[in-house]
Amino acid sequence: MDKEARGLDVKTVLNPKIWLIITALIHAVVGVMIELDMGNESQVIVSGWFLLTTVTMLYAAFCIEGEQQARLATVIAGPVWVWFIICTVQGYTLDFEGDTFTFEWGTSLPPLFIWGMTALSGIIHGNFQECFSKKE
C-alpha cells in the first residue's frame, strides 16, 4: 500500500464541507432544476422551497467551520435521509399536477447515498457526545 493511500482515512473522505457542497449542487441541479417545468406554477413554488435547502447547505459549507459545520450537516441531511427511507418503504407517490414520481429503491438509492454520506460526515466530525455531556 503506498503512502498516499494510507493517508486517506474515513475522516478525510467524510469532510462535511465537501459533502455539503456536493449534496447542495446535486440537490439543486438534479433534484430541482432538471425536473422543473417553469410552466407549472405548483412546481415553481415547491422548487423554490427546495432550493432554500441548497442555500442553507452552501451557507453551512462556506460560512461555518469545524464542529458546528459538521453538526449542521447532520441536522440538514439526516432528516432528509430518514424521509427518503420512509417514502421509499411506504412506496409513496409524489404528484405535481399530473407529473408523478413514485419512491422506489432503484430511484431512491442515489439520493440516499448522497444525503447519507453528508449526514454521516457530520456525525463523524460533530463531536456530538460533547453536546450531551456539558454541565452548567
Secondary structure, 3 states (H helix, E strand, C coil): CCHHHHHCCHHHHCCHHHHHHHHHHHHHHHHHHCCCCCCCHHHHHHHHHHHHHHHHHHHHHHHCCHHHHHHHHHHHHHHHHHHHHHHHHHCCEEEECCEEEECCHHHHHHHHHHHHHHHHHHHHHCCHHHHHHCCC
